[in-house]
Structures are given as structure tokens and as C-alpha cells.
Amino acid sequence: MLLDELKTLLQSQNLWAKKGLGQNFLIDEKALNTIVSAADLQSSDNVIEVGPGTGFLTEQLIQKADRVTSVELDRDMVNILEKKFKFADNLKIINSDILNLRTKDYGLRTKQYKVVANIPYYITSPLLKHFLQSESRPTLMVVLVQKEVAEKVCGITGKSLITIETQLYGNPEIVDIVPSSSFYPAPKVESAILKISVFDKPLIASEKLKDFLRVVKFGFSQKRKMLANSLGAGIHMKPSEVRELIVKAGIKPDCRAEDLTIEDWEKLVKILTK
């Protein structure tokens, strides 16, 4: 069993899961197989893995892909990985914070790689932005995240900033739900395997993206308030003036940010940036 293997390995190195790094090791073979299956890996694929830990997922990735780059922040885990995979010539292990590395540092351009990972919950939102808003985006992302966040990304439980920011760049779907018992130590929440099929280009023209993302961010800054109030505070306009522009865009005046689709935001941004 993977749990026994993990415990033996950690004990032999006098190590333990580090809560501060969000370490919850995946020990469920079914979930590991589902992640790899969802990634639809080909022998020619380049893969970036984030937070490989002791390498249970890494082991499957290097068997399927042409090249795997595993980025691990914890030096102790890197030591384990380097010993475990010292004969793997298609694996590169980098000891760094993934959010500090640019995708072009991997020698990869847009649509040339996939991201497959069991990521620490606390970096989910910045990690999605890091890859989807980068100069060189992946073709696909398959990441294991908190179930609640996955549902937000997909818009299942209502829209939030992460919903719009993700769906602007790709089509997200939940592949499977993974119970807390599939991890060691077990987190307090369920997880989900989230698959994002990345578009060839964002839904908004590149020259308009900066303004679009800025306005959306302002709109969600005070989510419980009417859009006219939250947006007005961000762009320094009176709520009454913003409400007029909202109506001009064909949107209900008393809406909230979560009520708007990407198309609605596009119409509103076009009016606001005239």
C-alpha cells in the first residue's frame, strides 16, 4: 500500500508532512490513475508537475511523457526525489517556488506542454493565474484541488473572480471527487480533480485583456455589494454613474458581479474604457 510505503520513507528520513507547505500526500492509486488518464499523456508530451512530494505521481508521469519537469519547494522532498529517480533521464527536478519561475524558463512555448499536479491548496488561485496568464500557456491543466474551489472555477456554486479568470482562458470541468481519506495526513475537506482544456487564445483580445481583468477584479472586490457600488469604488465613479453605464451595456442595474457572464463583462468594459 502507498500509505505504508510513504510512512516508511518519511520515517527513514526523519521527516513528516509540513503543514506550512500544505503537504497532504496523495496515497490513493485510483486517484493517481484518474489524474494521469485525464491528462491523456502521449509519448511526445512535455509535463510540468508542481509539488511532487515523494514522487508517487511523478513515477507515473515519467513512464508516459517524453519529458517531465517537477518543481518542488521543499528541499527535503527534493533530496528524496533525486535519490528515487536518479536513473530517470527524462525527469528534471527543480528546487524552487513555482510562482517564481516563468514558463519560458522551461524552454517551452505556448501549447507545448501540460501541467499535471497535486498542488497545495493555498496556491491554487495564484497557480492557475501563473500558467493561464503567462506568456506561454499549456494545452491542458489537470490539477488536484479543494473541491469547493474546483466548483467555483467551474461556476457550479456561483461565479467568483477565479471563475472568470479561468474560463477566460480555458474550459474547466471536474473529472472526479477525491475523499480526504485518500491523503496522508487527511485534510478536513474533500478534493476534486480539475481539468482545464486551454483555449488557443483567450476569449478577450490580447490588447483588451489588461483593462478587462482590472475591471473584473474591481467588480468582485466587494462581492456582497451591488456591482455599481463595488465597481464604482474601484474606478472612482459614483454608483449612480456606474449604474447608468451598466444599463447602457444591457445589464440589469441592481446586479452583482456574480450575475455577469464573460460576454456581459466584455460589453461593460468596452463602455467603461471608451
ChimeraX attribute file (.defattr): number of C-alpha atoms within 10 A of each C-alpha:
attribute: neighborCount
match mode: 1-to-1
recipient: residues
	/A:1	8
	/A:2	14
	/A:3	16
	/A:4	9
	/A:5	10
	/A:6	19
	/A:7	13
	/A:8	12
	/A:9	15
	/A:10	16
	/A:11	10
	/A:12	9
	/A:13	12
	/A:14	8
	/A:15	12
	/A:16	14
	/A:17	14
	/A:18	11
	/A:19	10
	/A:20	8
	/A:21	14
	/A:22	15
	/A:23	22
	/A:24	21
	/A:25	25
	/A:26	27
	/A:27	21
	/A:28	18
	/A:29	14
	/A:30	10
	/A:31	20
	/A:32	20
	/A:33	13
	/A:34	15
	/A:35	24
	/A:36	17
	/A:37	11
	/A:38	18
	/A:39	21
	/A:40	14
	/A:41	18
	/A:42	10
	/A:43	11
	/A:44	12
	/A:45	16
	/A:46	23
	/A:47	27
	/A:48	22
	/A:49	23
	/A:50	24
	/A:51	28
	/A:52	26
	/A:53	25
	/A:54	22
	/A:55	21
	/A:56	18
	/A:57	23
	/A:58	23
	/A:59	16
	/A:60	14
	/A:61	26
	/A:62	20
	/A:63	14
	/A:64	18
	/A:65	19
	/A:66	17
	/A:67	21
	/A:68	26
	/A:69	21
	/A:70	26
	/A:71	21
	/A:72	22
	/A:73	17
	/A:74	17
	/A:75	12
	/A:76	16
	/A:77	19
	/A:78	23
	/A:79	14
	/A:80	17
	/A:81	21
	/A:82	16
	/A:83	9
	/A:84	13
	/A:85	17
	/A:86	10
	/A:87	9
	/A:88	14
	/A:89	11
	/A:90	15
	/A:91	21
	/A:92	15
	/A:93	17
	/A:94	16
	/A:95	16
	/A:96	17
	/A:97	13
	/A:98	21
	/A:99	13
	/A:100	8
	/A:101	13
	/A:102	15
	/A:103	21
	/A:104	13
	/A:105	8
	/A:106	13
	/A:107	9
	/A:108	15
	/A:109	14
	/A:110	15
	/A:111	14
	/A:112	16
	/A:113	23
	/A:114	24
	/A:115	23
	/A:116	27
	/A:117	25
	/A:118	22
	/A:119	22
	/A:120	20
	/A:121	17
	/A:122	13
	/A:123	14
	/A:124	18
	/A:125	16
	/A:126	12
	/A:127	17
	/A:128	17
	/A:129	15
	/A:130	18
	/A:131	19
	/A:132	25
	/A:133	16
	/A:134	14
	/A:135	12
	/A:136	18
	/A:137	26
	/A:138	25
	/A:139	18
	/A:140	25
	/A:141	26
	/A:142	27
	/A:143	25
	/A:144	28
	/A:145	24
	/A:146	23
	/A:147	20
	/A:148	14
	/A:149	19
	/A:150	26
	/A:151	19
	/A:152	17
	/A:153	27
	/A:154	23
	/A:155	18
	/A:156	13
	/A:157	12
	/A:158	12
	/A:159	19
	/A:160	22
	/A:161	20
	/A:162	22
	/A:163	22
	/A:164	22
	/A:165	21
	/A:166	21
	/A:167	21
	/A:168	20
	/A:169	22
	/A:170	21
	/A:171	15
	/A:172	22
	/A:173	19
	/A:174	19
	/A:175	15
	/A:176	17
	/A:177	17
	/A:178	21
	/A:179	17
	/A:180	17
	/A:181	15
	/A:182	21
	/A:183	18
	/A:184	18
	/A:185	18
	/A:186	15
	/A:187	17
	/A:188	9
	/A:189	12
	/A:190	17
	/A:191	22
	/A:192	22
	/A:193	24
	/A:194	26
	/A:195	25
	/A:196	25
	/A:197	19
	/A:198	22
	/A:199	18
	/A:200	13
	/A:201	13
	/A:202	16
	/A:203	15
	/A:204	16
	/A:205	10
	/A:206	11
	/A:207	8
	/A:208	13
	/A:209	17
	/A:210	11
	/A:211	16
	/A:212	23
	/A:213	18
	/A:214	13
	/A:215	21
	/A:216	22
	/A:217	20
	/A:218	19
	/A:219	28
	/A:220	22
	/A:221	18
	/A:222	17
	/A:223	17
	/A:224	12
	/A:225	16
	/A:226	20
	/A:227	27
	/A:228	24
	/A:229	21
	/A:230	22
	/A:231	27
	/A:232	19
	/A:233	17
	/A:234	16
	/A:235	14
	/A:236	9
	/A:237	14
	/A:238	13
	/A:239	17
	/A:240	13
	/A:241	11
	/A:242	23
	/A:243	23
	/A:244	13
	/A:245	19
	/A:246	24
	/A:247	13
	/A:248	14
	/A:249	19
	/A:250	11
	/A:251	18
	/A:252	13
	/A:253	18
	/A:254	14
	/A:255	15
	/A:256	20
	/A:257	25
	/A:258	19
	/A:259	14
	/A:260	20
	/A:261	12
	/A:262	17
	/A:263	11
	/A:264	15
	/A:265	21
	/A:266	21
	/A:267	17
	/A:268	23
	/A:269	22
	/A:270	14
	/A:271	13
	/A:272	16
	/A:273	10
	/A:274	5
